[in-house]
Amino acid sequence: MSYFVYILQTKNAEKKVTYTGYTNNLKKRLLLHNNGKGAKFTRGRFWKIIYKKKFLNKTEAMKYENEIKKKRSLKLSLIKKYS
C-alpha cells in the first residue's frame, strides 16, 4: 500500500496557512479536511494540495512528515517551490 506526505494551503485567505500530514488515500483525506472532518486545525477552512510525495510504506511517510514539521526551512522551501 502506498502512502503520501502532503502539504495543504488555504484557498481563500489573505494570510496563507499550511498544514502537513500523511495518508494512504489523498483524495479522501482532502475531502475530509474540506468538510470539517479532518484534523482539528484544518476545520473551518478550505484547502488545496500544494505538495505531495509518495512512499511505499507508512513508516517512511511518517518519518518524512516529521522531518518537514521539525525543519521549518524544509517546509518553507517546499512551499515556495510548489505553490
N, C-alpha and C positions, 0 to 999 in steps of 0.2 A: 504494500500500500504506500502511496506517495503522500508526502506532507509538504505544506507550503509555509514559509515565513512571509508575512506581508506587512506593508505599511499603508495605513489608511490616512487620508487627509479630508478635512471637512470640505464640503462642496460650496456652501453659500455664506460663509462667514467672512467678515472683514479680516479678522485675525485667524490665520490658518492654524488649525490644531491637528496634531497627528497622533496615531495610535499604532502600536506594533503588536502583532500576535502570530500564532501559528494555528494551522488547521489541516485536516485531511480532505476538506470539501470547501474550496474557496468561494464558489458561488453561493452556497447555502449560508456560509458564515457571514458574507457581506449582507445578504438579505436579513439575517438575524440582527446584525448591527443596525441596519437602517430601519428595522421595525421595532426597535427598543428592547430586543430580547438578547442582545449580546452582552458584552462586558458592561458593568455599571457605568464606567467612564464614558462609554460611547452613546449612551441613551440620550435622546432628545436632539441628536444631530444627524445630518445626512452625510454619508461618507462615499468616497471613491477610492479605488485601489491605485496607489501611485508606484508601488514596488512589490514584486513577488519573486521568490526563489524557491525552486523545487528541491526536495530532499527525498531520499529513498527510505528513510526511517524516522520515527518520531524523536529519537534521542538526538540525532544530528540537527533536526529542526529546532528542538528546544535549546540546544547549545547555541545555535546561531541567533535565535531570538534573544537569548540572554546577553549575548555579545553586543547586539545592537542596542539593547536597553542600557547596558553598562557603559558603552563607549559613545558618548554624545557626538563626538566628531565623526564617527562612522555613520550614525543615523543622519546627521546633517548633510554629509556628502552624498548619501543615497537619495535623500530628499531633493537636494539641489540637482543631481544628475537626472532623476526620473520624473520630477514634477514640472 
